[in-house]
């Protein structure tokens, strides 16, 4: 279900401290024929309140980079600094089939010590704001793929972390549902602002959702280009993605990937 069209300032141009700082980060994995280099001295910052996109081909180390930032994988070299705590939303929604949508979302505050009643109250308030309250009592098997991702994102927000790490959250969806969810996510981040690092292989998705976009090279992944979309996201999505500026940025990203 759609949320109100977002009205947000361009956060990329505002001077704010770094919420995530990555410095000369390298990552290698052991392989049958020797070490496999996944990341090669990657450096960037995500400012507080900024939506930063990481776009690149499959296998370039995007997901590995998020796992290192989240502390799930150790770095081989370099360092990562995160102000406050972060929460990772993986590609799969990982909803528990025996719980309702509301109780799946409420699991995050429950794991932090909130009572079931308090956790459900918080989840219900978020469902109301996000326009998904009608599905609160549904089991995951009764939800569409797009609705499951909405619930998973609500659960991610209810973890109450200042930094969100989103790992291709819409990769499994069809193109129509994916476009709808992009609009929904853009509006949701206006209502519940966080520093967001979004990994995707979809150039248009990154340009539409993010204040800045970093284009990664093929493995070993490194930063090949940086783009700062100056787009009017209060306009309908079709106008944004068909604008001359959007086409120019998309071409620059494709050139960096070549």
N, C-alpha and C positions, 0 to 999 in steps of 0.2 A: 504494500500500500504506500502511496506517495506521502512524503512529508512536505511541509511548507517550503517553497523555493528558498534556497540559501541566500543570505545577504551577509557577506563577510568581506573584510578588508583583505588586501593582498599582504599576507603575513610574511612573505619572503623578503620584502624590502625593509621590514622593521628591524631595528637593532635590538636584538634580544640575546640573552646568554644561550650557549649551546646546551641542549638537553641530552644530546648524544654526540660524543666526539670519538671518531675512529682515526687512529694514527698509524700509518704504515703497516696495516694489518695484513698478515700473510697466514695462509692455512694450507697444510699439506696432509694427505692421507697416505697410509701405506698401500702399495699396490703390488700385484704379482710380479711386475717387471720393474719395480722401484717405486719411489715416492710419486704420488699424483698431486700436482700443485693446483689447488682449487682457487686460491686468492693470492694476488701478487701486490703487496704494498698498497692496499686500499686506504685512502684517506678522505674523510668528509666530516661535516658537522650537520646536525639537525637542530635548528633553533627551537627554543621553547615555544610551543603552540603552532609550530610549522607542520605542514603535511609534505613530507619528502618522499618522492618516488624513486625506486630503483628498478630500472627496466633493462632487460637483456635477454639473450637467447637461452634456451634450456641448457643446463649444464655449465653456466658461467659462474656459479657459486653464489647466486642471490640468496637462496634459502640457507645455505651454509653461513653466509654473512649474518643473517638474522639469528641463527642459532648461537653464533659466537656472541653477538650483542646480548642475547637473552641469558647467556651463561650456560647454555646446554652443551656447547663445544668449546674446548680450549683453543686459544690462538697459538699458532706456531711461532709467530713473531708480531711485533707491534703491540698496541694497547687499545682498549676500549674503555671509555668513561661514560657512565649513565648517571644523570642527576635524578635521584629518586629511584623508584622501582619501575620495571617494565613488565608487560604481559604480552605473550605471543599468541596470536590467533592462527592456527595452522590451516592448511588447505582443506582438510576434512573437518566437518562440523563437530564430530565426536559427541553428539548428543546421546544421552543415556536413554535407551528405548523404553524403559519402565517408568520414566519420569515424564510429567507433562512439560509442555514448553516453558511454562512459568517456573516450574521447579528445576528444570535444567538451567535456566538463567540464574535462579536463586542459589544454585550450588556454589557460585563464586563467593558471595559474602558468607555463606554457611561455613565454607572451608576456612574462613578467616575468623570464625568464632561467633558470628551472628546467630541468633536463634532462628528457627525455621519461620516463625511468624514475622520477625523483623526482616529477614531476607526476602520473603515473599512480598512483603509490603514495598520494599525497595524495587524489586523486579516488576511488580505490578505498575508502579508509578512510571517506570521507564517504558513498559509496554504501552501505556496510555499515551505517552509523549511521542512514541515512535509509530503509533497507529497500528499496533499488532495485538491489542488487547483481546480482540475477538477470537484469537487462536491460543489464548493462554492455557486452556484446559486440554488442548489437543496433544496427542502423543506424536513423537517424531515420525512414525510411520504414516500418520495422517497429514503430514505437512509436505508442501512442494519443496523442491530444492532451494528456491529463492527464500521461502519462509524459514526453512531450517537455518540458512545463513544469517537471516535477521536475528533469529533467536541466539545463534552462536555469537554474533557481534554484541548483542545485549549482555550476554554472559561475560564477554570480554570486558565491556565497560564496567560491569558491576564488580569486577576485581579491584576497581578503584585505584588503578595505577596511572601515573602521569604520562607514561610513554606506552604507546600501542605499537606493536610489531605485527603487521598483517602480511601473511605469506600467501599470496595469490588466492584471496578469499573467494573469488568468483570463477576460478579456473574450470570448475566442473559444470557450470551453467551454460545453457544455450544463449545465443547472442542477444535475443530479445530480453530474456530475464536478466542477463548480465547488464544491459544498458539501464534497465529499470533499477537494479540494485546499485549501480553507480550513482544515479541521481539520489537514491535513498540514503546512501552512505554519505554523500556530500552534505546533505541536509542534516543528517544525524551528527556529524562532526561539528556543525555549527551549534547545535543544541547542547552537545556534550563535548566541548573542545578538549583536545589532547594533542600532545606532540605525537605525530604519526609517521612511521616509516612503513611504506607500502612496497612490497615486492610484487612484480608482475612481469609477464613477457608481452603484455598488451600495451603498445605504445600509446594508443588513444586513451586507454584507461588511465595511465599514468598522467598524461597531459591534462585530462579532464578533472582529475581528482586532486592533483598536487600543486603546491606553490612552487616547488622546484623539482626537477627531474634529473637524475643522474643516469647516464647511459653506460652500461657495463659492456666490456669487450668479451669475446669468447674466452674460454678457459685457457690460461689462468685469468680469472676475472680481475679487472682493474677498471678505474673510471676513465671512460673514453671521451665523454662530453658532459657538460652541464647546461641545462635549459631552464629558463625562468618564464613560464607561460604568463603572458599578460592578457588574460581572457576574462570576459564578462560572464561569470558563472551565475548571475541572476537571470540571464537570458535562458530560453528553452535549450535543452541539450542539443537538439538538431541544429540550432543556429550556431552554438559554440563549436561543434565538431565539423561544421561545413564552412567556417569562417576562413578568411585568407591567412590570418595569423596561425590558426590551428594547423592548416596545411603546411605552412612554412616550417613550423616546429616539428611536425611529423617528418618532413623531408630531412631536416637536420639530424633527427634521431636515426633515421634509416641510413644516412650517409655515415654516421658514427659507427653503426653496426656493420657496415660493409667491410 
